[in-house]
């Protein structure tokens, strides 16, 4: 069974729009027969796990020994890691696709590492080559736009395209993200 790794904030509560959207995403993925994998704690990780479990799906929470908190109650299978870097690598290695929800610096680190590993062909063996990397546009657009400027560092007057930009797909909703994964 294919696995979708979801990266997102631990902060949103059950009453937030972000939580509701992540819960909906988890449900949609489970209805398509996909396993939902995430960091296993609160916020959007809990929400996506909850949506998947409520739809009868399987969930994997990749937790870390540096945080004493147990996984959220919607995690069916816990994978315990020893360090933050091991946790991120485990999340990336387990994914057949990635969805990046709103988040902070931890989510940004996860996005950056998954993206860079696919961008460098020498690392493609680790993640199995190019995989769908779906990023919530309304939240992450400023970061993406900032990174689009990198080619101008070489020559500000030449408009160059960065091949790294071809590795991400911007999506605007849980529904659109799930639809993009249909052939998975």
N, C-alpha and C positions, 0 to 999 in steps of 0.2 A: 504494500500500500504506500502511496506517495505521501510525503510529508511537506507541509508548508510551515516554515519558521516565521513567526511574527515577532517583530521588535516593537516595543512601545513603552510608554511611561508607566511608572508604578503609582503615580499620584491621583489620577481621576477616580472619583467615587462613583457609586452606583447611580447617583442622581445626575451625572453629567452626560452631555451629548456625546463626548468622545467614548465613554464607557458603553453607551447604547450602540454606537456604531461598531465598536470592536466586538461586542456581543453578537451583533447581527453578522459580522464577518465570520466569526467562529461557527455560527449556525450554517451559513452558506457553504463554508468549506466542508463541514461534516456531511451535509446533505449531498455533496459531490463525492463523498467517499474518501476525503483527504484527512490525514492526521494533522492535528494542530499542535505545533511545538512552540514553546516560548520560554521566557525566563522563570516561569512558575510562581511568581509572587503576586502582588496586588495590582490594582489599577487596570491597565489595558491588557496585561497578561491574564489576570483573573477573568476579565470580561470575555476575551476570546476563548479561553478555556471553558467558561461557563456556557457560552453559546454553543460550542461544539458538543459538550456533554449533554446539554438539554436536547440536542438533536440526535443523540445516540452515538456520537463520534468518540474517537479515542484522542486523548490529550497527553502530551509529554511536557513536563516542566523541568528545565535544566537549572538547578539551583547551585548555590555556592557555599562552601563551608565558612567563608569569611562573614556571612550574614547568618545569624542564629535563627532567623524566622523559618518556620515550616512552610512548605508550599501551600498555595491556596487550596481550598477544598474541592476544586473542580479538576485538579490534576489527577489523572488516572495512573500515570507512571512517572516517578521522579528519577532523574539522573543527577546524581550529586557530584559536583566537581570541587577541586581544592582551591582554585584561584580564579580571579576574574578573567584572566586571559584564557585559561582552559575552558571556562564557561562560554565565552564568546566563540571560541573555536568549535566547541561541541555543538552550539546552536547552528553555526554555519555548516559544519560537516553533516548534520542531520537533515538539513533542508534540501528539498528538490526544487524549491522556490522560496522567495522571501517577500514579505510584505512589511513595509516600514510605516508604522503609525506615528502619530505625534509623540514626542518624547524630549528628553533632555540630553545631557552629555553622554550618558550611557547608551542611549539609542543612537546618537550620532556616531559613537565609536563602533557600534555594531554595523550600522550602515556603511561607514567608511571602510571597515575591514572587509566586509563581504564584497563591496564594490571594487576595492583595490585588488583583492585576490582574483577576481574575475578579469580585471583590467590587465594584470600581468600574466602573460601566458606561461611563465615559468612556474606559477603557482596553481595552474589549472588542474593539476592532478589532485590537489588537496580537496577542491570543491567539485571536481568532476566537470570542469569546463564551465561554459556559460549557462546560467540558469536564470529564470525569470526573477527580476528584482523590481518589485512594484513599490512605488513611493507615493505617499499621500501628498498630492500637489499643493493643496491650499496651505499646508503647514511647512513643507520642506522646500517650496519654490525659491525663497530667498537664498538658501544654501546652494541649490542647484545653479541658480543664476550667477552666484558669486564664483563658483567653480568653472563655469563656462568661460570665464575671463582668462584662465590659465594660458591658453595658446598665445594671447597677446603679450605675455611676458617675453617671448622670443622676439617678436617684432610687432609693436603696437599698431602699425599701419596696415598689416595684412590680416584679413579676416580668415582665421583658420578654424576648422571644426575639430573638436576633441573626440577621438574615438571612444573615450570613456563614457561620454554622454549617450552613446548608443546602447550602453549596457543597462540603462535604467528606463523604466516606463512609468510615467506619471499617471496616477489615477485619482479620481475625485471622490470615490465612494467605495464602501464595502462591496456593493453590488458590482461595480465596474471591476474591482480587483478580482472578485470571484469569477466573473465572466472571462477575464483575461487568462485565467488558469484552466479553462475548459479542456484544452488538449493535454493537460498534465496528466 
